[in-house]
Amino acid sequence: MSDPEKARRLRSVPDGTGPPDADELLSRVARGDETAFAALYDTVAGRVHGLVRRVLRDPAQAEEVTQEVLVEVWRTAARFDAARGSASAWILTMAHRRSVDRVRAEQARTNRAAQVAAAENHVPYDEVVEHVTARLEREQVRRCLGRLTPVQREAVTLAYYGGHTYREVADQLGTPLPTVKTRMRDGLIRMRDCLGIDLEGRA
């Protein structure tokens, strides 16, 4: 897709003149509309990160889970049923579920570590496998982030790890807003593809 065409598509999405309709955007994302995904991210990413951060409290884990949630939204948008609630509620429910799952997983690992210490470092094989698998999943997100171009990684890092909106990222980088949106969209799609390939490889 040429740069003029990207700019034209980005201009077709509200960029601050009024709140975009998340339900409509998610419906378009379900049909593979990458520009709608960029606008949807701009609409919900801040709330997703805020909710995840409140549940997890750990900044690094909150960043990872936020990344995972937004990738999951792109991959599973077709599952959204408007008859059961709003798009925002669906996304935030997904974020809360993943956050709680992470808390439970961390607590389970803490409990297992205590049991291991009490049992004189005797660790059953299945616990070793589970611990290694969880660590590999976190490293997988970092590895996929490292595969982005420098400008994509810079924009994604500011948005997810810094908690900034598209407009704030554009201001910090001194870059036009449509360019930042294109970098974010392309970066998240590359993350999605990287994670999807790795997950299929382990299946």
N, C-alpha and C positions, 0 to 999 in steps of 0.2 A: 504494500500500500504506500503510495507516495506521501510526502510530507504535507502537501496542500490538501490531499484528501483526508489525512488524519486530522488536520486542523479544522476542516469543514465539519467532520463528524463530531469533534469535540465541541465545536460551537453550537451544535444542535442540542447539547445537554445543558441544563441550567448550571451556572457556575457561580452562584452567589446572589443572583437577582431575586431568587425566591427559593424556598425549600423544595427540592425535587421530591416526587412521589416515589417512595421506596417500593411500594407494591408494583407500580408500573415498571420501575427500573429492574426489579428482580424478575419480573415476567420476561423482560427483554434479555436479561442475562441467561435465563433458562433456554432462550433460543440462540445462544452463542454470541450475543451482542457485546463485544469487548468494550466499546465506548460506554455503554450503560453500566458495565461493571466498574469502570473508572469513576463514574458519577455516584454509584451506589457506595463504593468505598469511601468517597469523600463525605457521604451522608452519615454513615454508620460507624466508621473506624474509631472515631474518638469515643463514642459510647461503648463500643465493644471493649476497647482497651481499658476504659475506666472501670467497667464492671469486672473484667478479669483481674485487674490490679487490686480491686477491693477484696476479691475472694482469695487470691494467691498471696498478695502482699510482697512477694519476692519479685523485684523488677525484672530480672533476667527471665524467670519462668513466665511472667505475665507477657513479656514480649514474644516469647516462643508460642504461647497459646494463642495470642492475638493473631499471629501469622498463620497458625494452623486453622483458626476459625475462618479467616477471610479466604483462604485457599479452599476450605470445605464449602463455603458459600458458592464459590465459582463452580466447583465440581458437582454440587448437589442441588443447584437452584431449581431444577426441574421437579424436585420433590415437594416444593412449597405448595401448599393448598390454601388459597386465599379465603376459602370458606371457614377455615379453622382459626383465623386470626390474621394480624397484619404482618407484613414482611419484617418490620423492625422487631416485633415481638418474637418472630421465628428465629431471627438471627441472634438476638440477645439470649433466647432460651438455649440455643446451640452453644453460645459462649459460656453461659452459666454451667451447662452440663459438662463441657470440656474442662472448665476450671475446677469443678467439684471432683471430676475424675482424676485430675492431676493432684489435687490435695489428698485424695484417698490413696493414690498410688504412692505419693511421697510418704504418707503416714505408714502405709504397709511396709515400705522399704525401711523406714526407721524402726518399726517393730521387729522386722526380720533381723536387722543389724543387732538389736538388743538380744534377740534370741540366739543369734550366732555367737555373740560374746559370752553369753551364759553357757553355751554348749561347747566352750573351748574351741571356737573357730571351726566347728564342724558344720559345713554348709552343704545342704542337699543340692544335687545337680540341678533340679528344676528352678531353684531360687537363683542360682548362678545364671541360668539361661534368661530368666525374666529380667534380672538386673542389667545384663549385657544388652538385651533387646531394647529396654527403655533408654539406655545411654546411647545406643546407636541411632534411635529415632531423633533424639535431640541433636546429635552430631549431623544427622542427615539434613535437618533444617539449616544448620550453619553451613554445611557443605554446599547446599543448593543456593544459599544466599551468596556464597563466594563465586558462583558461576555467572552471576549477573555482570553486566558491563559496569565499569566504575560509576558512570552517571546514574544508572538504574539503582545500583546498590546505595549510592549516596542519598537518592530520593527516598527509597524504601526505608533506609535506616533512620532518616529524619522523621518520617511519618510514623513508623511503628515504634522505634526505640525512643524517639523524642516526643511522640504523642502529638505531632503537629498536623494540621490540616493541609490540603493541597496549597491553599493560598499562602499559608505561613511558610511552607517549604519553598514556594516560589519566591517569597520575599527574602528568605534567608540566603537562597542561592543566587538571587538577582537574575532569575530566569523567568521567561513568560509563563503564565499559568497553563496555557495549552501544552507547552513543552513538558512541564512537570507532570501533567496528567498523562501524557503519552508515555513518559518514562516509567511512571508508577504502574500503568496498565500493562505495559510490555514486561516489566520486571515481575509482576505478580503472575502473569501467564507463564513466564519461564519457570518461576518457582513451582507453579502447579504442575507443569510438565515434568520437571525434575523429580518432584515428590512422587508423581504417579508412576514414572518409570521405575524408581527405586522400590516402590511398594509392590509393583507387579513382579519385580525380580525376586522378591523374598517369598512370594506366594507359592 
